[in-house]
Amino acid sequence: MPRPPPEGVDARPAAGWAESLSRLATHFAAGERALRLEFFVELFPNLPEALTAAGVGQDKSAPAMAALPAAFRPARRTGMDMALIEAGNAVAVERFMAIQGDAFGVRIAAGPTGWRPILEAGLADGSMIAAIGEVGGKACCGAVIMIGGGAAELAGVGTLPAYRRHGYASDLCSRLLQAYFEHTGAPAWLSADDEIAESLYGALGFHRIGTQLNYGKRPEGG
């Protein structure tokens, strides 16, 4: 007799996802967006096969890491200043968006379904804490903590090319996390883009808990 999947794991056959993915794609299309999903493969082991069958390609695979307040290890200070972004400060939000675009080399989507309104709404309701790192009054990096579901995700960590390899992003993340942990006993988590990032966050007290897959890429030739 086959063993049942571990508690909390959705191991339905790939074919069992078809209807749910079709409905989800319709929901995304109503907002003029293509279907995109981020998930832990350990919790949904058959979802990748179903997404591939539905014509949705994989964008990336990244280590998922987490830390409890007791495990947190602050980074060294670099002389960088941290400027928290206050709700309603359109200038600061625009500055943050510019850092994101330049740091990741992408055009940030505008409009009602873009990243900016999500950030503005999160700052307004307290579900997001965003900050900009500054050196000599000039922006060097940015990061955001998104709070919800009994935990917080550290995301959008980007450093402008001219300021990399100086520890500024690590310093900024450390200060944001410290502020978050001082007011909650809940964990924080993140996805690390590469081995360098995994090492950086490991130094802050994070450890690997799984693998996050991002899907949404159109198949080649599609």
N, C-alpha and C positions, 0 to 999 in steps of 0.2 A: 504494500500500500504506500503511495507517495506521501511524503510529509507535507503538511500545509506550510505556506510561506510564513516567515516570521511575522509577529503582530505588527501592524502598521504598514506592511509592504503590499502594494497593489500589483499582484502578479497575474492579472487577467491576461488571456491570450491576446496577441497583437490585433487579431480580428475584432476583439471585443471593444477596442478603442475607436473603431471607425465612426460609429454614430456620434460619439461624444466629440471627436475631432471635427466632424462636419458641422455640428452645431456651433462649436467654438469658432471655427473659421467664418461662419455666417455672422456671428457676433462681432468679430474683428472687422469684417468687411463693412458692416453697418456704420462703423466709425472710420471708414476709408483707410483701414490699416490691414497689412498682411498678418497672418497668424504667426505669433511668436510665443515660445514657451521656454521657461527656465525651470529645471527640476533636478533633484538628486536621483541619479540612476539607481542607487541602492533601494530607493523607495518605489520606483516605477521601472523595474528591469525590462519590461517588454514594450514600453512606450517608444523608445528609439525606432524599433522595427515598424511600429504603427505609423510614426511620423514619416519615415522614409517611404512607406507604401502610399501615404497621402500626398507625397510630392513635396514634403518640407525637409530641407537639408539642415545639417548641423553647422552652426556657426563656430562653436568652440567647446572645448572640454577643459575644465579647470578644477584644481583641488578646492574643496570646501573646507573651511577652517573655523574653529570656534574657540572662545575663551570665556571663562568665568571671572568675575571680579577678583577672586582670590589668586588667580593665576596671572593676572595682568602685571607686566613689567614695563614701567615707563621708559621711553627712549631718552637719550641724552638731549639736552636743549642745544639748539644751534645758533641762537641769537636772532632767530626768526620771530616776527610778531604774528599773532593770530587775531584775525578780525572776524568775529561771528556775524553772520548775516541776519539782520532783523526782519521780521515779517513786514511786508509793505515797502521795503527799501528796494525800489526798482533798479536803481543805479548799481547797488551791490549785486543784485541777482544777475543783471546784465554782465557785470564784470566776471562773476562766477561762470556764467555760460561761455564767455569768451575764453576763459582758462580751459574749460572742458574741451572746447573745440580745438584749440591750439595744442593742448597736451596730447589728445588722442588722434589729431589729424583728421577729424571728421566734421561734417556740417551737422550741427544740432538741429533736429527737426523743429520747425515752428508750427504754430497753429494750436488748436484746442487739444490735440492729442499728443503734443510734443512734450519734451522734458521740462521746459520752463513752467508751464501751468501746474505740472505735478509738483515741482519744487515749491512754487509759490503757495499752493494749497497746503503742502506739508509744513511749511514754515508758519502758516497762519493757524493751523490746528495743533501745532506742537508735536506732530509725528515725525518731523525732520529737524535735524540740527546741522547746519551747513556753515563752513568757514573757509576763509581765504588766508593763505600764508603770505606774509610780506617781508621783503628784505630791502631795507633802505627806502621804504614807502612804495616799492614796486611789487606787484603780485608775482608770486613764484609757484604757487601750487594751490590746490583746492581739494576738499573732501566733504562728504555728507554722511550722516548717520540717519538711517530710516528705522523708526521704532514701530513695532506692531507684533501681535501674536506672542507676547511674552518674551520677546527678544529684540535685538536691533541688528541691522545689517550695515556694515561699513562699506560704502560704495563711492563710485565717482572719484577715486583717488588719482589725481593727475598732476604732473609737474611739468612746467614749461621747459622745453629742451635746454635752454641756456642755464637752467638752475638744477639740472639733474646731477646725481652722485654727490650731493652735499648733505644728505640726511634730512632735507626739509620736509618731504612727504611723511617720513617716519615720525618726525617731531610733531607735525600737524595731527596725524592720526592718533598719536599718543595723547595729546592734549584733549582732543575730542572724546576719546575713549575714557580718559580719566574723569572728565566732566560727566559723562554718561554713567559710569560705574559708581561715582560718588552719590548718585541719586537713585540707584536701583541695584537690586541684587540679581538682576536678570543677566543672561549671557549675551554676548555679541558674536556675530559670525560674519564671514566674508568669503568671496571666491578669489583666489590668487591667480593672476594671469600667467605666471611663469615661475621658474625655480628661484629667481632672484626675489620676486615678491613673496613667495612662500617662506624664504629664509628671513626676509624683513619682518613678516608678521609673526613668524615663529619666535623671533627675538622679543616680541611684545607679549608673548605668552599664549599665542594661538597654537592649536594643534589640529591636524587633519582629521576630519570626521567623515569624509566621503568625496564624491565627485559630482560637480554640477555640470550639466549639459545645457547648452543654449541652442535652441532650434529656431529657425526662421529664414534661413538662407534658401534662395531659389536654386533648384538643381541646375547644373550647367546645361545650357541648351534649352532651359525652360522659359 
